[in-house]
Amino acid sequence: MDWKYKHFHQERVLAASRDLVTEAARTFMAESLGWQVTDTPDGFSAQGYSFTHRAIANLWIQSAAGGASSESGTRVAVELLVERVGWRGYMLFDVGGYYNIQIRKWLDGIQWTLHQKLTGSHDESTNPLVVAQNKPAACIFNGCLVFIVVTFALYLLVTLISAVVGLLTGNLFLLGRGDLTIHGIWARIVSALILMFGAFIAWRIKRSGKARRAVM
């Protein structure tokens, strides 16, 4: 398991030449998302922030020639590496499939940008990012996501306060489905481990914030 990055992967075949798809992908990632793009031998790499977490998107763009017509064109493979530590907390799993949804929107965006280049149109109203922002379902999803994040942050705060009390008094109370109370030396050991983990997360968030300011 990679404790620094959470990995996500999707791919799609687009009916256009490799050069056109590469240009559309670079345009979308650089202009629509504002991510920093760096060329690689098989495509490019883009760096930016996604939902407060620093992320790296590696895009492999290759010709997809096959017997079936559905396999002709250019294959775009996206591998997204998201730093687990962000200023809103540590990510163990993708809540609500957020990052998988983001990659799908990116692929839609690349396809939309390609269509814009082929047709010469400039209708921003059909941009998948704009459409997603205007959908009530997207607003509800983002609201639920924020609620989950806030609830989890409050739980962490209560746990840290309990750990401080447990370290000082030797009585540790852990809130959960089955509330747990630990006494004596084990209470102090567990409390110390919780506080050390919290300090590590705070250090990583602070470091990530400095790196973000340096990029900006």
N, C-alpha and C positions, 0 to 999 in steps of 0.2 A: 504493500500500500504506500502511495506517495503522500507523505504527511505535509508537504509544502504546497502541492498543486492538486486540484480536483480536475480530472480529465473528462472531456466530452468529445464525441466524434459523430459527424454526419457527412453525407456526400450526396451529390445530385449530378445528373447528366443534362447539359444544356445544348440545344441545337444551334451551335454556332462554332466558328473556328476558335482555336486556342488563343490566338492573339486578341480577338475581339472579347472573349470571355475574360482574359487576363486584364485587359484595359478596363472593362466594366467592373470587375472585382476590386481593382485598385482604386477606381474612382469612388465606388460605394464606401469602402472601408476608410478611405482618407477624407472624403468630403462629407458624406452623410453621418459617419460616426465620429470623425475627427481623430481617428487613431493614427499613430505613427507607423508608416509602412517601410519595410526593408526587404529588398529583393533577395531571393534564394534561388538555387539552381532549378528547382521544380515549381516555382511559384513566388510566394512572398510571405513575410511574417508581419503581423500587425500587433501593436501594443497599445493598450489603453486601460480604461476602467469600466467595469460592468457591475452595477449594483454595489458600489463602494469597494469592490475587490479588484486589485490589479490583475490584468489578464493578458495572455499572449495567444493570438490566433495564428496558427500555421495553416496556410492554404497551399494544397498541392493541386496544380492544374495540368491535366494531361489529356491528350486526345483519346477518345473512347470509340474505337472502330470495332464493330462486331457484325455478326450476320443479321441480327434483328435491327429493324429501323430504330427501335427505342434505345438501342445502345450506341447509335452513331452520334457524333458531336464531341463535346468536351466534358470530361468529368472533373468536377470541383469537389475536393475532399477538404473538410474543415476539422482541424483538431484544436479544441479550445482548452487551454490550461489556465485555470483560475486559482490564484493564491487563496489558500484557505483562510488566512488571517486578513481581516478587513476592519475598518474602524467601527463597524457594527457587530463585530464578533467573529468567532471562529466557525467556519463552515465544515461540518462533517458530511452533510448530504445536501442535495439540490432540492430545496423546499419548493414543492409544487411544480418541479420540472422547469424552473425558471430559465436555466442556462440552455437546456435543450430547445426551449421555445425561442430563445434569442438566436441560436444558430439557425433554426428554421426561418426566422425573420430575415437573417442575413442572406441566406440563400435566395429567399424571395426578393430581397433587395437587389442582389446581384442580377437576378433574372430581370427585374424591373429596369435596372440601369441599362442592361444589354438591350432590352426592348426600346428604351428611349434612344439609344445610339443608332439602332437599326432603322427606326421609323422617323427619327429627327424630332420627335415630340418632346415637350418639356412640361408635362402635366404633373405637378407635385402632389396633387390630390390623390393620385393612385399609388404614391410611395407607401410600401408596406409599413414603414415606421410611423408615418403620419396616420395611416388608416388604423393601426393598432392603438395609437394614442387616443383616437376619437371613439373607439368602441367602448360602450358601457361595460362589457364583460372584462375588458382590459383594466378599466378603472377599478372594478370590483376586485379583480385578481390582485392588483397592486395594493389596494387597501387591506385585503386579507393578509398579504405578504408582510406589509408594515406592521399589522397587528401581531402577527406571529413573532416578528423580530423584536418588537417592544416587549411582548410577554416573556420571551426567552431572556431578554436583557434584564428584566425585573427579577426573574428567577435566579439568574447568575448573581445579581446584586444581593439578594436575600441569602444565597448560599455563601457568598464571601463574608457577609456580616456574621452569619452563623459560624463560619470558620474562625473569624477573629475571636468571637466569644468562646468557642471551643478551645482555642489555643490558650486563652487566658484562664479559663475556669476548669477545663478538663471535662466539660459537658458539651457535646456536639449534637445539635439537632439538625437533621437533613430532611427537608420538605420534599414530598413526593407522593406517589400513589399509596405506598405503604410507608408512612413516616418512620424514620429511623433515628434512634438516639444512641449515642456512643459515649461511654464514660471512661475516665482514667487516662492512662498513657496512650491508648489507641485513639482516643478522641483528639489528643494533641498531635499525634502523628498524622492522622487523616486531615486534620485542620491545616497543618503545615504543608502537606502535599497540595491541598486545594489552593492555598494562598500562593505557593510557588507556581502552580499552573496559571493562576490569575495574573501573577506578575509577568510570566513569560508571554501571555497573550497581550498584555498591555505594552510590553516592550516591542513585540512584533507590530502591533498597530501603530505605535509611535514611529517605528522605523519605516513602515509602509507610508505613513503620512509625509515623512521627510523626503522619501523617494518620489512621491507624487508631486510635491512642491518643486523638487529639482527638475522634474520633467516639464512642468508647466512654466 
